[in-house]
Amino acid sequence: TTGPSSDPDSSPTVESVEDNPDGGCHIYRNGYYGSSIDVVEGILEVNIIQMTSIQMTESQAENSLVDFVVTCQGSLPTDVCTVVSDPTCQVSKSVVCDPIVVTDECLLTIRRAFEEPGTYCINITLGDDTSQALASALISVNGGES
């Protein structure tokens, strides 16, 4: 940008210079530009406020189910992704993403299955068209109890 022009609308001018490899000549381009910015609130914060193990019968015991109760601040999310990793949160074991519908208040329950007992790192990401927010927790799953 070369600064404000003498034009009454006082828009900054744009000048670009390109090298021409064939003769060392320069091409000058002058003009005006305009832009608009839309500020959106986005999802500001995500919290896991409760983790509950779901009791199952012996015939259903191949997977342990855990319900995660999640709240958020800011705009309402349209999708949720859960990443289950090793206890160091370095090696991902599974990723599940689902669309969600949240109407008035950002309070939702997410149910996830764990194939075997162990300690896991859980990352829950809530997102919309313009933002994402993440909450993490360590959970110990003990074959139906957590």
Secondary structure as the mmCIF struct_conf table of DSSP 4:
data_model
#
loop_
_struct_conf.conf_type_id
_struct_conf.id
_struct_conf.beg_label_comp_id
_struct_conf.beg_label_asym_id
_struct_conf.beg_label_seq_id
_struct_conf.end_label_comp_id
_struct_conf.end_label_asym_id
_struct_conf.end_label_seq_id
STRN STRN1 GLY A 3 PRO A 4
BEND BEND1 SER A 6 ASP A 7
TURN_TY1_P TURN_TY1_P1 PRO A 8 ASP A 9
HELX_LH_PP_P HELX_LH_PP_P1 SER A 11 SER A 11
STRN STRN2 PRO A 12 ASP A 19
TURN_TY1_P TURN_TY1_P2 PRO A 21 GLY A 23
STRN STRN3 HIS A 26 TYR A 32
STRN STRN4 ILE A 43 ILE A 54
HELX_LH_PP_P HELX_LH_PP_P2 GLN A 55 GLN A 55
HELX_RH_3T_P HELX_RH_3T_P1 GLU A 58 GLN A 60
TURN_TY1_P TURN_TY1_P3 ALA A 61 GLU A 62
BEND BEND2 ASN A 63 ASN A 63
STRN STRN5 SER A 64 GLY A 74
BEND BEND3 SER A 75 SER A 75
HELX_LH_PP_P HELX_LH_PP_P3 LEU A 76 PRO A 77
BEND BEND4 THR A 78 THR A 78
STRN STRN6 ASP A 79 SER A 85
TURN_TY1_P TURN_TY1_P4 PRO A 87 THR A 88
BEND BEND5 CYS A 89 CYS A 89
BEND BEND6 VAL A 91 VAL A 91
STRN STRN7 SER A 92 PRO A 99
BEND BEND7 ASP A 104 GLU A 105
STRN STRN8 LEU A 107 PHE A 114
BEND BEND8 GLU A 115 GLU A 116
STRN STRN9 GLY A 118 GLY A 127
BEND BEND9 ASP A 129 THR A 130
STRN STRN10 GLN A 132 VAL A 141
STRN STRN11 ASN A 142 ASN A 142
TURN_TY1_P TURN_TY1_P5 GLY A 143 GLY A 144
STRN STRN12 GLU A 145 GLU A 145
#
